[in-house]
């Protein structure tokens, strides 16, 4: 079996599957159930000190799509509303009972040095392995000058991170918000402040939907609603891009990354790790299916690693980064065309309709007896992949590389590029 053990910024765990700071990590009862199921670590739900937190009811909105009852969630819940003393006592006990599991404590207090110094000292006494600074919460706390209100300002990220490094011996993980134009700015600020690692993404600022009877955003609280944070499978592409950007950027390369966002199985985790993450954090999938999903995650990842001869997590961490390039570096002379397998085709015509109406009119429809036959017009096909993605039969439509039409040429070198030969600013 592959070795799934991780050492993340000095925090050791038996596997890279951690629960994110959220309702599943709100108390000892939940965390102990998670550890019994096999989770390698948890980030305890965000603790604050003053002022006290009061949560609303209801708290979650849901997004359904294509028959999936819970494709994602929007939540307006705040940080832990349980007394700080109770949380600290439970963290101490759980860490004592489960010494081999990673115990990271998420923190959020007002943006002054004394507040951070005070809570850090109390967390250290619990025996926790590290702290995660919640600079990402997009609702409720941000209106009070915390959460995303800090994470969206690189100078604040650097300042608070430096305070925490000065006042604690624990590893400091900075949790970044996706609600920014460029995630590299706060990530670089975290590194300048001395962060031992970053985690991302926190939830995406959103409205889950509108109750058309109440005429209010969902979830509704006595007939009115507010924006919240969206999480679940739909945010995974956003998170993967941000993780990869940090992993490849010169100012942040080498900074340990904990990947968060839409992780529901071992393959999702492997994708994050291939793009540079050292651990992954899960929330929505656990809330949807329960803690025992980690068993399949562990088995699936280990089996895949064995098949690929990856002995440990480090063997494939970041291996996709050298192939993650800027658009200007793509070979514009390379081409593919679609191929339809007539034996597998069920004659639904979805490919033809999509191509005819919205793409390049590269798929013809002909009748042969009682059947419709679909064929690709090579000269019109631009290799956009739309038909392959739409086709309901796996493997029926494939994209086939064509013989090279000439030497490799990127946009940086292309004769139509007015800035050819000049330094191109990466997008």
C-alpha positions in Angstrom: 0.0 0.0 0.0 1.1 3.5 -0.8 2.2 5.6 2.2 -0.4 8.3 2.8 1.3 10.0 5.8 1.9 13.7 5.5 4.0 16.3 7.2 2.3 19.6 6.4 4.3 22.6 7.6 5.5 20.5 10.5 2.0 19.1 11.3 1.9 15.3 10.9 -1.1 13.2 10.0 -1.7 9.6 8.9 -3.4 10.8 5.7 -4.0 14.0 3.8 -7.8 14.0 4.3 -8.8 16.7 6.8 -12.1 18.1 7.7 -12.3 21.9 7.1 -13.3 24.4 9.7 -17.1 24.2 9.6 -20.1 22.8 11.4 -18.7 19.2 11.2 -15.8 20.3 13.4 -17.8 22.3 15.9 -17.5 20.1 18.9 -15.7 17.1 20.4 -18.6 14.7 19.6 -18.3 15.3 15.9 -14.5 15.3 15.8 -14.2 12.1 17.7 -16.7 10.4 15.2 -14.6 11.8 12.4 -11.4 10.4 13.8 -13.0 7.0 14.4 -14.0 7.0 10.7 -10.4 7.6 9.7 -9.9 11.3 8.9 -6.3 12.3 9.2 -7.0 15.7 10.8 -9.4 18.4 11.5 -9.5 22.2 11.5 -11.7 23.0 14.5 -14.5 25.4 13.7 -13.4 29.0 13.9 -13.1 30.3 17.5 -13.4 33.9 18.5 -13.4 35.7 21.9 -15.2 39.0 21.9 -17.8 40.0 21.1 -20.0 36.9 21.5 -21.4 35.3 18.3 -25.1 34.9 17.7 -26.2 32.8 14.8 -29.4 33.1 12.7 -32.0 30.4 11.9 -32.2 29.2 9.2 -28.6 29.0 7.9 -28.2 26.9 4.8 -29.4 27.4 1.2 -29.0 24.6 -1.3 -28.4 24.5 -5.1 -29.8 21.5 -7.0 -28.8 20.7 -10.6 -29.6 17.9 -13.1 -31.3 15.7 -10.5 -28.6 16.2 -7.8 -30.5 17.2 -4.7 -27.5 18.9 -3.1 -25.0 20.0 -5.6 -23.8 22.8 -3.4 -24.7 24.9 -0.3 -24.8 28.5 0.6 -24.5 29.2 4.3 -24.9 32.3 6.4 -23.7 30.6 9.6 -21.0 32.5 11.5 -18.0 31.2 13.5 -18.5 29.1 16.6 -21.2 30.4 19.0 -20.2 28.0 21.8 -18.2 29.4 24.7 -14.5 29.7 24.1 -13.7 27.9 27.3 -15.8 24.9 26.3 -14.2 24.7 22.9 -10.6 24.9 24.3 -11.4 22.2 26.9 -12.7 19.9 24.3 -9.8 20.5 21.9 -7.4 19.6 24.8 -9.2 16.4 25.5 -9.6 15.3 21.8 -5.9 15.9 21.1 -4.9 14.0 24.2 -7.1 11.0 23.1 -6.0 11.2 19.4 -2.3 12.2 19.5 -1.6 10.9 16.0 -4.2 13.1 14.3 -3.7 16.6 13.1 -5.5 19.2 15.3 -5.5 22.7 13.8 -7.6 25.4 15.4 -9.2 28.1 13.2 -9.2 31.6 14.7 -10.8 34.9 14.1 -10.7 37.9 16.4 -10.8 41.7 15.9 -7.9 43.2 14.0 -5.7 44.3 16.8 -2.5 42.7 18.1 -3.6 42.2 21.7 -6.7 40.2 20.7 -4.6 37.8 18.6 -1.9 37.5 21.2 -4.5 36.6 23.9 -6.3 33.9 22.0 -3.1 32.4 20.6 -1.7 31.8 24.1 -4.9 30.0 25.1 -4.9 27.8 22.1 -1.2 26.8 22.7 -2.2 25.4 26.1 -4.5 22.9 24.4 -1.7 21.0 22.7 -3.1 21.8 19.3 -0.7 21.2 16.4 -1.3 24.5 14.6 -3.6 27.5 13.9 -5.5 28.5 10.8 -6.2 32.3 10.5 -9.7 32.7 9.0 -9.3 35.5 6.6 -12.0 34.3 4.3 -15.5 34.3 5.9 -17.5 36.4 3.4 -20.6 37.2 5.5 -21.5 38.4 9.0 -18.0 38.6 10.4 -16.6 40.6 7.4 -19.1 43.4 8.2 -17.4 43.6 11.6 -13.9 44.1 10.1 -12.9 40.4 10.3 -12.8 37.4 7.9 -12.8 38.5 4.2 -12.4 42.1 5.3 -8.9 41.2 6.3 -8.2 38.7 3.6 -9.0 41.1 0.8 -6.3 43.6 2.0 -2.8 42.2 1.5 -1.3 44.6 4.0 -3.7 43.4 6.7 -2.9 39.8 5.8 0.8 40.4 6.3 0.3 42.4 9.5 -1.9 39.9 11.3 0.2 36.9 10.1 3.3 38.6 11.5 1.6 39.2 14.8 0.6 35.5 15.1 4.1 34.4 14.2 5.6 36.7 16.8 3.2 35.5 19.5 2.9 31.8 18.9 5.3 28.9 18.4 2.6 26.9 16.5 2.6 26.6 12.7 0.5 29.3 11.2 -1.8 28.5 8.2 -3.4 31.5 6.5 -6.9 30.7 5.0 -7.4 32.8 1.9 -10.6 34.2 0.5 -11.5 33.6 -3.2 -13.4 36.9 -3.2 -10.5 38.8 -4.7 -9.3 39.7 -8.2 -5.9 38.2 -7.7 -5.3 35.5 -5.0 -1.5 35.9 -5.5 -1.4 39.2 -3.7 -2.8 38.0 -0.3 -0.8 34.7 -0.7 2.4 36.6 -1.1 1.5 38.9 1.8 1.0 35.8 4.0 4.4 34.6 3.1 6.0 38.0 3.8 4.3 37.9 7.2 6.0 34.5 7.9 3.1 32.1 7.3 4.0 28.5 7.4 1.3 27.5 4.9 -1.9 28.7 3.2 -5.2 27.1 2.8 -7.8 27.9 0.1 -10.4 28.5 -0.9 -12.9 29.7 1.7 -16.5 30.1 0.5 -17.5 32.2 -2.5 -19.7 35.2 -1.9 -23.2 34.3 -3.3 -26.9 34.1 -3.2 -28.1 30.5 -3.5 -31.4 31.4 -5.1 -34.6 33.4 -4.6 -37.8 32.2 -3.0 -40.3 33.4 -5.6 -43.2 33.2 -3.2 -41.5 35.2 -0.4 -39.6 37.2 -2.9 -36.4 37.0 -0.8 -33.0 35.5 -1.1 -32.5 32.0 0.3 -32.2 30.9 3.0 -34.8 33.2 4.4 -35.0 34.4 8.0 -38.5 35.6 8.8 -39.1 36.5 5.2 -35.8 38.2 4.4 -32.4 36.9 3.3 -28.7 37.9 2.8 -25.7 36.9 0.9 -23.6 34.0 2.2 -20.7 31.7 1.3 -21.1 29.1 -1.5 -19.3 25.7 -1.3 -19.5 22.3 -2.9 -18.6 20.7 -6.3 -19.2 23.8 -8.3 -16.4 25.7 -6.6 -13.7 23.1 -7.3 -12.6 24.6 -10.7 -12.2 28.0 -9.0 -10.2 26.5 -6.2 -8.0 24.4 -8.4 -7.0 27.4 -10.4 -6.1 29.4 -7.3 -4.1 26.6 -5.8 -2.2 26.1 -9.0 -1.5 29.8 -9.3 0.1 29.9 -5.9 2.1 26.7 -6.5 3.7 28.0 -9.6 4.2 31.7 -8.8 7.7 32.7 -8.0 6.7 34.8 -5.0 4.8 31.9 -3.4 6.3 28.7 -4.9 7.2 26.2 -2.2 4.7 27.5 0.3 2.7 24.5 1.7 -0.9 24.6 0.5 -4.0 22.9 1.9 -6.6 22.6 -0.8 -10.2 23.2 -0.1 -13.3 23.3 -2.3 -15.6 20.7 -3.8 -13.6 17.6 -2.7 -15.9 14.6 -2.6 -13.7 11.6 -3.6 -10.1 10.4 -4.0 -9.8 11.7 -7.5 -10.7 15.3 -6.5 -8.0 15.0 -3.8 -5.4 13.6 -6.3 -6.1 16.6 -8.6 -5.5 19.1 -5.8 -2.3 17.3 -4.8 -1.1 17.1 -8.4 -1.5 20.9 -8.5 0.6 21.4 -5.4 -1.5 20.8 -2.3 0.0 18.9 0.6 -3.3 18.2 2.3 -7.0 18.6 1.4 -9.9 19.8 3.5 -13.4 18.5 3.1 -16.7 20.0 4.3 -19.8 19.8 2.0 -19.3 16.2 1.0 -19.1 15.1 4.6 -22.2 17.1 5.5 -24.0 15.4 2.5 -22.8 11.8 3.0 -21.4 11.5 6.5 -17.9 11.0 7.8 -17.4 7.4 6.5 -16.8 8.7 3.0 -13.2 9.1 4.0 -12.8 5.3 3.9 -13.4 5.3 0.1 -11.2 8.3 -0.2 -8.3 6.6 1.5 -8.7 3.3 -0.3 -9.2 5.0 -3.7 -6.1 7.2 -3.4 -3.9 4.4 -2.1 -5.0 2.1 -4.9 -4.4 4.7 -7.6 -1.0 5.6 -6.2 -0.1 1.9 -6.2 -1.2 1.6 -9.9 1.0 4.6 -10.7 3.9 3.5 -8.6 3.7 6.6 -6.4 5.2 5.5 -3.1 4.0 8.5 -1.1 2.2 11.8 -1.4 5.3 13.7 -2.2 5.9 11.5 -5.2 3.2 13.2 -7.2 2.6 16.5 -5.3 2.9 19.3 -7.8 3.6 17.1 -10.8 1.0 18.9 -12.9 2.4 22.3 -12.3 5.1 22.3 -15.0 2.3 21.6 -17.5 0.1 24.5 -16.2 1.2 27.3 -18.4 -0.1 30.7 -19.5 -2.3 30.9 -22.7 0.6 32.6 -24.5 2.6 29.4 -24.2 0.2 27.0 -25.9 1.2 25.6 -29.3 -1.2 27.2 -31.8 -0.1 24.8 -34.5 -1.4 21.8 -32.7 -4.9 20.5 -33.7 -7.5 17.9 -32.9 -10.7 16.9 -34.7 -13.7 14.9 -33.4 -14.3 11.3 -34.3 -17.7 9.6 -33.8 -17.8 5.9 -33.3 -20.8 4.7 -35.3 -21.0 1.5 -33.4 -21.4 3.3 -30.1 -23.6 6.1 -31.3 -27.2 5.9 -30.1 -28.5 8.5 -32.6 -29.6 11.1 -30.1 -28.3 13.9 -32.2 -27.2 16.1 -29.3 -23.7 16.6 -30.9 -25.2 17.7 -34.2 -27.7 20.2 -32.6 -25.0 21.7 -30.4 -22.5 22.0 -33.2 -25.0 23.3 -35.7 -26.6 25.9 -33.4 -23.7 27.0 -31.2 -20.4 26.0 -32.7 -18.9 25.4 -36.1 -21.4 23.4 -38.2 -18.9 20.6 -38.3 -21.2 17.6 -37.8 -23.6 16.4 -40.5 -26.8 14.5 -40.0 -27.8 11.9 -42.6 -30.6 9.3 -42.7 -29.8 5.7 -43.4 -33.0 3.7 -43.4 -34.5 4.2 -40.0 -31.3 5.5 -38.5 -29.7 8.9 -38.4 -25.9 8.9 -39.0 -23.7 11.6 -37.8 -20.3 12.4 -39.2 -17.6 15.0 -38.6 -16.6 17.4 -41.4 -12.8 17.6 -40.7 -12.3 20.8 -42.6 -14.9 22.6 -40.4 -13.9 21.0 -37.0 -11.8 23.3 -34.8 -11.3 20.8 -32.0 -13.4 22.7 -29.5 -14.5 19.5 -27.7 -18.1 20.6 -27.3 -19.5 17.5 -28.9 -17.4 15.1 -26.8 -18.5 16.8 -23.6 -22.2 16.7 -24.6 -22.3 13.1 -25.9 -24.1 10.9 -23.3 -22.2 7.8 -24.3 -18.7 7.7 -22.8 -16.1 7.1 -25.5 -18.4 7.5 -28.4 -16.8 10.8 -29.5 -13.1 11.2 -29.1 -10.7 14.0 -30.0 -7.9 12.8 -32.3 -4.7 14.7 -32.7 -3.8 15.6 -36.3 -0.4 15.4 -38.0 1.6 18.6 -37.3 0.9 21.3 -39.9 4.1 23.0 -39.1 6.6 24.0 -36.5 5.4 24.8 -33.0 4.3 28.4 -32.6 3.0 30.1 -29.5 1.2 33.5 -29.4 4.5 35.0 -28.1 6.0 34.1 -31.5 2.9 34.3 -33.7 3.2 36.7 -36.7 -0.3 38.2 -35.8 0.9 39.2 -32.4 1.6 42.9 -32.4 3.8 42.5 -29.4 5.9 39.7 -30.9 9.4 39.8 -29.4 8.3 42.0 -26.6 7.8 40.9 -23.0 4.2 39.7 -22.7 2.5 40.2 -19.3 1.1 36.9 -18.1 -2.6 36.8 -17.6 
